[in-house]
Amino acid sequence: MFLRVMIPLGKGLVMQNELLQELAARGFINQTSNIDGLNDALNSGKITAYLGSDPTADSLHVGHLVPVMMMRWLQKYGHKPITLVGGATGRIGDPSGRDSGRPMMTEEILAKNVAGLKKSFSKFFKFGDGASDAIMVDNYDWMKNYSHLDFLRDFGTDFTVPRMLSMDSVKRRLDNGMTFLEFNYMTFQAVDFLTLYREHNCILQTCGADQWGNAIMGIELIRKKLGKEAFVLSTSLITDANGNKIGKSAGNAVWVNEDKTSPYEYYQYFRNISDDLVEKFLKIFTEIPLDKIEELAALQGAELNQAKKILAFAATEIAHGTDAARNAEDASNALFGGGANMENVPSAEIEMVADMPILDFLVATGLFQSKSEARRMVEQGGIQIDGSKISDIKHVVGVADEFMVQKGKKTFLKVIKK
């Protein structure tokens, strides 16, 4: 069963293109620059769209995945995705949604982060040479060819200062010392859109709500330079239980790449969301049919846990594959349901030739980055080893071949002595 929705367009209440119906029914659409024009373009044939991400880290995180999943649907409907890694814009730093400038990165860190983003994108799209296969580009490949003088001569008259000052990303930073470097960010992103339009006939940019202003500048530049119409489709931002934007800067990121967040931890994130987010997350982070989602969302009380398990498995399967999702499910059942295979519980090996102070032990496991962070958790009573709560920061862990360490209520780690 396919749930069709109708959204008022400028020319009246009409049935939209099937892709737009899917996206609207799943709650992806936040804003569109020209819904009538985009609807007509999609009905006229297959299009090319792009989604960009700056290499501020070596992995995407869950907060990035709303537009990623929207682009995944675009590919499922036969359209062509372009994933853009911002090797050039990452050297500037996007001021959107920030109160301070981003730290500058070395070339080595940039290269590492670009490679990590490419790995993340590859989990969600089919890349190749086919008509709807995704391609990946790096804006450094064309931006590096502009000298400062060339860029100003080619584009300097296409952006007015009043228009740039009207953008929310600029207004919120003006009182906090926005630099000339950051002020140029939106011009770079606009040139990206223009370049992809010229080289790949890319007519649509998808983005999170915080990128709306930057993306609109691209539409305006394409119109000025080429006299053509392009479109922007933005998604809402995903927030945590406290209403904070999920991300690296907020310190609450759940990473896509398994070397930063294990498939088990990824599974647990979706398994433990609040009840009021179940329907929303099923629609956005899975490809479960909408009629089935309606049934799951209607569950009440303890039965809603079944919907959370289905959500966690489906989301983990997309990001990490079926085997990893099954292993994460088995580990969760072993720890919280009893009777399943404990071999799938996340594990870590440590060097342990003698008894270890608790804080050294916890840092060695990788559960904590520093002793001060571990100390706070111990003092708060949030650490258990083999079922025994450890609340004394002077506690010493005796040598053993294996430990089951619990951090808080939901994080478990099997620690094995090398």
C-alpha positions as CSV (number, residue, x, y, z in Angstrom):
1,M,0.0,0.0,0.0
2,F,1.4,3.4,-1.0
3,L,0.1,6.4,1.0
4,R,-0.4,9.3,-1.4
5,V,-0.5,12.8,-0.1
6,M,-1.4,16.1,-1.7
7,I,0.2,19.4,-0.9
8,P,-1.0,22.7,-2.1
9,L,1.0,23.9,-5.0
10,G,0.9,27.4,-6.5
11,K,-1.4,26.2,-9.2
12,G,-3.9,24.5,-6.8
13,L,-4.3,21.3,-4.9
14,V,-2.8,18.7,-7.3
15,M,-1.3,15.2,-7.1
16,Q,2.4,15.6,-6.9
17,N,5.2,13.6,-8.5
18,E,5.5,10.2,-6.7
19,L,8.9,11.0,-5.3
20,L,7.6,14.2,-3.7
21,Q,4.7,12.3,-2.4
22,E,7.0,9.8,-0.7
23,L,9.2,12.5,0.7
24,A,6.3,14.5,2.0
25,A,4.6,11.5,3.6
26,R,7.9,10.6,5.4
27,G,8.4,14.1,6.8
28,F,11.5,15.0,4.9
29,I,10.4,18.3,3.3
30,N,11.1,21.4,5.3
31,Q,11.3,24.1,2.6
32,T,11.4,24.2,-1.2
33,S,12.5,27.1,-3.3
34,N,9.9,26.5,-6.0
35,I,7.6,23.5,-5.4
36,D,5.7,24.0,-8.7
37,G,8.9,24.1,-10.8
38,L,10.5,21.1,-9.0
39,N,7.3,19.1,-9.3
40,D,7.2,19.8,-13.1
41,A,10.9,19.0,-13.5
42,L,10.5,15.6,-11.7
43,N,7.4,14.8,-13.8
44,S,9.3,15.6,-17.0
45,G,12.1,13.0,-16.5
46,K,15.0,12.0,-14.4
47,I,17.0,14.7,-12.7
48,T,20.4,15.1,-11.1
49,A,20.7,16.4,-7.5
50,Y,23.5,17.0,-5.1
51,L,24.2,17.0,-1.4
52,G,27.4,18.4,0.1
53,S,29.2,17.9,3.4
54,D,32.4,19.6,4.6
55,P,35.2,17.4,6.0
56,T,35.0,18.7,9.6
57,A,35.2,15.1,10.8
58,D,36.2,11.7,9.3
59,S,32.6,10.4,9.3
60,L,29.1,11.4,8.8
61,H,26.8,11.2,11.9
62,V,23.1,10.6,12.5
63,G,22.5,14.4,12.4
64,H,23.7,14.4,8.7
65,L,21.5,11.6,7.6
66,V,18.1,13.2,7.0
67,P,19.2,14.8,3.7
68,V,21.3,11.7,3.0
69,M,18.2,9.4,3.3
70,M,16.2,11.8,1.2
71,M,18.8,11.5,-1.5
72,R,18.7,7.8,-1.1
73,W,15.0,7.9,-2.0
74,L,15.8,10.1,-4.9
75,Q,18.1,7.4,-6.3
76,K,15.5,4.6,-5.6
77,Y,13.1,6.6,-7.8
78,G,15.7,6.5,-10.7
79,H,17.3,10.0,-10.2
80,K,21.0,10.6,-10.1
81,P,22.7,11.7,-6.8
82,I,26.0,13.6,-6.6
83,T,27.7,13.6,-3.2
84,L,30.0,16.5,-2.8
85,V,32.9,16.5,-0.3
86,G,33.9,20.0,0.5
87,G,37.7,19.9,0.3
88,A,37.7,23.7,-0.5
89,T,34.8,24.9,1.7
90,G,36.2,22.8,4.5
91,R,39.3,25.0,4.4
92,I,37.0,28.0,5.2
93,G,34.5,26.8,7.7
94,D,30.8,27.2,7.4
95,P,29.4,29.8,9.9
96,S,25.8,28.4,9.7
97,G,24.4,27.6,13.1
98,R,27.6,28.6,14.9
99,D,28.6,31.3,17.4
100,S,32.3,31.1,16.7
101,G,34.6,30.2,13.9
102,R,35.7,26.7,13.1
103,P,39.3,25.7,13.9
104,M,41.6,25.5,10.9
105,M,42.7,22.0,9.9
106,T,46.0,20.7,8.6
107,E,46.2,19.2,5.1
108,E,46.7,15.8,6.7
109,I,43.6,16.1,8.7
110,L,41.6,17.3,5.7
111,A,42.7,14.4,3.6
112,K,41.8,11.9,6.4
113,N,38.4,13.5,6.8
114,V,37.7,13.6,3.1
115,A,38.4,9.8,2.9
116,G,36.2,9.2,5.9
117,L,33.3,11.1,4.4
118,K,33.6,9.1,1.1
119,K,33.4,5.9,3.1
120,S,30.2,7.2,4.9
121,F,28.5,8.2,1.7
122,S,29.3,4.8,0.1
123,K,27.1,3.1,2.7
124,F,24.0,4.8,1.5
125,F,24.3,5.1,-2.3
126,K,25.1,2.9,-5.2
127,F,28.1,4.4,-7.0
128,G,29.0,3.6,-10.6
129,D,28.6,4.6,-14.2
130,G,24.9,3.9,-14.7
131,A,22.3,6.6,-15.4
132,S,21.1,6.7,-11.7
133,D,24.4,5.6,-10.1
134,A,25.8,8.2,-7.7
135,I,29.1,10.0,-8.3
136,M,31.3,11.7,-5.8
137,V,33.1,15.0,-6.3
138,D,35.4,17.3,-4.3
139,N,34.9,21.0,-4.7
140,Y,38.6,21.5,-4.2
141,D,39.1,20.1,-7.7
142,W,37.7,23.3,-9.3
143,M,38.2,25.8,-6.5
144,K,42.0,25.3,-6.5
145,N,42.1,26.6,-10.1
146,Y,40.8,30.1,-9.1
147,S,43.3,32.8,-8.0
148,H,41.8,35.4,-5.6
149,L,41.7,37.9,-8.5
150,D,40.1,35.4,-10.9
151,F,37.4,34.6,-8.4
152,L,36.6,38.2,-7.8
153,R,36.5,39.0,-11.5
154,D,34.3,36.1,-12.3
155,F,31.8,36.3,-9.4
156,G,32.4,39.5,-7.4
157,T,29.6,41.4,-9.0
158,D,27.1,38.6,-8.6
159,F,26.8,38.9,-4.8
160,T,25.7,42.1,-3.1
161,V,26.7,42.8,0.5
162,P,23.1,43.7,1.6
163,R,21.9,40.3,0.3
164,M,24.7,38.5,2.0
165,L,24.1,40.4,5.3
166,S,20.4,39.3,5.2
167,M,21.3,35.6,5.6
168,D,20.7,34.2,9.1
169,S,24.1,32.4,9.1
170,V,25.7,35.9,8.8
171,K,23.4,37.9,11.1
172,R,23.9,35.6,14.1
173,R,27.7,35.9,13.7
174,L,28.1,39.6,13.1
175,D,28.2,40.4,16.8
176,N,30.7,37.6,17.5
177,G,33.5,38.6,15.2
178,M,32.7,36.9,11.9
179,T,35.8,36.9,9.7
180,F,36.1,37.8,6.1
181,L,37.1,34.2,5.5
182,E,33.8,32.9,6.8
183,F,31.8,35.7,5.0
184,N,33.0,34.2,1.7
185,Y,31.6,30.7,2.5
186,M,28.3,31.2,0.8
187,T,29.9,32.4,-2.4
188,F,31.9,29.2,-2.6
189,Q,28.8,27.1,-2.1
190,A,27.0,29.0,-4.7
191,V,29.8,28.4,-7.2
192,D,29.7,24.7,-6.4
193,F,26.0,24.6,-7.4
194,L,26.8,26.6,-10.6
195,T,29.7,24.2,-11.5
196,L,27.6,21.1,-11.0
197,Y,24.8,22.6,-13.0
198,R,27.2,23.3,-15.9
199,E,29.1,20.1,-15.8
200,H,26.4,17.6,-14.8
201,N,23.1,19.4,-15.4
202,C,22.5,19.2,-11.7
203,I,19.3,21.2,-11.0
204,L,18.6,20.4,-7.4
205,Q,20.5,20.9,-4.1
206,T,19.3,19.1,-1.1
207,C,20.5,20.2,2.4
208,G,19.6,20.5,6.0
209,A,17.5,23.5,7.2
210,D,20.7,25.3,8.4
211,Q,22.1,25.4,4.9
212,W,19.0,27.1,3.3
213,G,20.5,30.5,2.9
214,N,23.8,29.2,1.4
215,A,21.8,27.0,-1.0
216,I,19.5,29.9,-2.1
217,M,22.6,31.9,-3.1
218,G,23.4,29.1,-5.6
219,I,20.0,29.4,-7.2
220,E,20.5,33.1,-7.6
221,L,23.9,32.7,-9.1
222,I,22.7,30.1,-11.7
223,R,19.9,32.4,-12.7
224,K,22.3,35.4,-13.1
225,K,25.0,33.5,-15.0
226,L,22.9,31.1,-17.1
227,G,19.4,32.4,-17.0
228,K,18.3,28.9,-15.8
229,E,16.1,27.7,-13.0
230,A,17.5,25.5,-10.2
231,F,15.9,24.3,-7.0
232,V,16.6,23.7,-3.3
233,L,14.9,21.2,-1.1
234,S,15.8,21.3,2.6
235,T,15.1,19.0,5.5
236,S,14.4,19.6,9.1
237,L,17.2,19.1,11.6
238,I,17.2,16.1,14.0
239,T,17.6,17.0,17.7
240,D,18.4,15.0,20.8
241,A,16.0,14.5,23.8
242,N,16.9,18.0,25.0
243,G,16.1,19.7,21.7
244,N,19.8,20.2,20.8
245,K,21.0,19.8,17.3
246,I,22.9,16.4,16.9
247,G,26.5,16.9,15.9
248,K,30.2,16.9,16.6
249,S,30.2,20.4,18.1
250,A,27.3,19.5,20.4
251,G,29.3,16.5,21.7
252,N,26.3,14.1,21.1
253,A,27.3,12.7,17.7
254,V,26.4,9.1,16.7
255,W,28.8,8.3,13.9
256,V,28.2,6.3,10.8
257,N,31.7,4.8,10.3
258,E,32.1,1.8,12.5
259,D,35.6,2.8,13.7
260,K,34.0,5.7,15.5
261,T,30.6,4.2,16.6
262,S,30.2,0.4,16.5
263,P,27.2,-1.1,14.8
264,Y,26.0,-2.2,18.3
265,E,26.1,1.4,19.6
266,Y,24.5,2.6,16.4
267,Y,21.7,0.0,16.9
268,Q,21.3,1.0,20.6
269,Y,20.9,4.7,19.7
270,F,17.8,3.9,17.6
271,R,16.6,1.2,20.1
272,N,16.6,3.7,22.9
273,I,14.9,6.7,21.4
274,S,12.0,8.3,23.2
275,D,8.5,7.0,22.4
276,D,7.4,10.2,20.7
277,L,10.1,9.9,18.1
278,V,9.4,6.3,16.9
279,E,7.1,7.1,14.0
280,K,9.3,10.0,12.8
281,F,12.4,8.0,12.9
282,L,10.8,5.0,11.2
283,K,9.8,7.2,8.3
284,I,13.1,9.0,8.0
285,F,15.8,6.4,8.8
286,T,14.2,3.2,7.3
287,E,12.7,2.2,4.1
288,I,9.8,0.3,5.8
289,P,6.6,0.8,3.8
290,L,4.4,3.6,5.2
291,D,1.4,1.4,5.9
292,K,3.6,-0.9,8.0
293,I,4.9,2.2,9.9
294,E,1.4,3.2,10.6
295,E,0.8,-0.1,12.3
296,L,4.0,0.1,14.3
297,A,3.4,3.7,15.4
298,A,-0.1,2.7,16.7
299,L,1.5,0.3,19.3
300,Q,1.2,1.4,22.9
301,G,3.1,0.8,26.1
302,A,5.5,-2.1,26.2
303,E,4.5,-3.2,22.7
304,L,6.1,-0.1,21.3
305,N,9.4,-1.6,22.2
306,Q,8.9,-4.0,19.3
307,A,8.6,-1.0,17.0
308,K,11.9,0.3,18.4
309,K,13.6,-3.0,17.7
310,I,12.4,-3.0,14.1
311,L,13.6,0.6,13.7
312,A,17.0,-0.2,15.2
313,F,17.5,-3.2,13.0
314,A,16.4,-1.5,9.8
315,A,18.5,1.7,10.4
316,T,21.6,-0.4,11.3
317,E,21.1,-2.6,8.2
318,I,21.1,0.3,5.9
319,A,24.3,1.8,7.4
320,H,26.2,-1.4,8.3
321,G,24.6,-4.3,6.4
322,T,22.4,-7.2,7.4
323,D,25.1,-9.3,9.2
324,A,26.1,-6.3,11.4
325,A,22.5,-5.5,12.2
326,R,21.9,-9.2,13.2
327,N,25.0,-9.2,15.4
328,A,23.9,-5.9,17.1
329,E,20.4,-7.4,17.7
330,D,21.9,-10.5,19.2
331,A,24.2,-8.5,21.5
332,S,21.3,-6.4,22.6
333,N,19.2,-9.5,23.3
334,A,22.0,-11.1,25.2
335,L,22.5,-8.1,27.5
336,F,18.9,-7.0,27.9
337,G,16.7,-10.0,27.0
338,G,18.8,-13.0,28.1
339,G,19.6,-16.2,26.3
340,A,21.2,-14.9,23.1
341,N,24.8,-15.2,21.9
342,M,27.2,-13.1,24.0
343,E,29.9,-13.4,21.3
344,N,28.3,-10.4,19.5
345,V,28.6,-8.1,22.5
346,P,31.2,-5.3,21.6
347,S,34.6,-6.1,22.9
348,A,38.0,-4.5,23.3
349,E,41.5,-5.9,24.1
350,I,43.8,-4.3,26.6
351,E,47.3,-4.9,27.9
352,M,47.1,-6.0,31.5
353,V,50.1,-7.5,33.2
354,A,49.3,-6.4,36.7
355,D,46.4,-5.0,38.7
356,M,45.2,-1.6,37.4
357,P,43.8,1.5,39.1
358,I,40.1,1.8,38.0
359,L,40.7,5.1,36.1
360,D,43.6,3.7,34.1
361,F,41.6,0.6,33.4
362,L,38.6,2.6,32.1
363,V,40.7,4.8,29.8
364,A,42.6,1.7,28.5
365,T,39.2,0.1,27.4
366,G,38.5,3.1,25.2
367,L,35.2,3.9,27.0
368,F,36.6,7.2,28.2
369,Q,39.1,9.6,26.6
370,S,40.5,10.9,29.9
371,K,40.8,10.0,33.5
372,S,38.8,13.1,34.5
373,E,35.9,11.9,32.4
374,A,36.2,8.4,33.9
375,R,36.4,9.8,37.4
376,R,33.1,11.7,37.0
377,M,31.3,8.5,35.9
378,V,32.7,6.5,38.8
379,E,31.8,9.1,41.3
380,Q,28.2,9.2,39.9
381,G,27.9,5.5,40.3
382,G,27.7,4.8,36.6
383,I,30.3,2.0,36.3
384,Q,29.8,-1.7,36.9
385,I,32.4,-4.5,36.4
386,D,31.0,-8.0,36.2
387,G,27.8,-6.8,37.8
388,S,29.4,-5.0,40.7
389,K,29.1,-1.2,41.0
390,I,32.4,0.7,41.3
391,S,32.0,4.0,43.2
392,D,35.5,4.4,44.7
393,I,38.0,6.2,42.4
394,K,40.8,4.4,44.2
395,H,39.4,1.0,43.3
396,V,42.0,-1.4,41.8
397,V,40.9,-3.9,39.1
398,G,42.5,-7.3,39.6
399,V,44.0,-9.2,36.6
400,A,41.6,-11.5,34.8
401,D,41.1,-12.8,31.3
402,E,37.8,-11.2,30.7
403,F,35.5,-8.5,32.2
404,M,32.0,-7.2,31.4
405,V,32.1,-3.5,31.9
406,Q,28.9,-1.4,32.0
407,K,28.9,2.3,31.5
408,G,25.6,3.9,32.5
409,K,22.4,2.0,31.8
410,K,22.9,1.0,28.1
411,T,26.6,0.8,27.2
412,F,28.3,-2.6,27.7
413,L,31.8,-3.7,26.7
414,K,33.5,-7.1,27.0
415,V,37.1,-6.4,27.9
416,I,39.6,-9.1,27.1
417,K,43.2,-9.3,28.4
418,K,45.7,-9.6,25.6
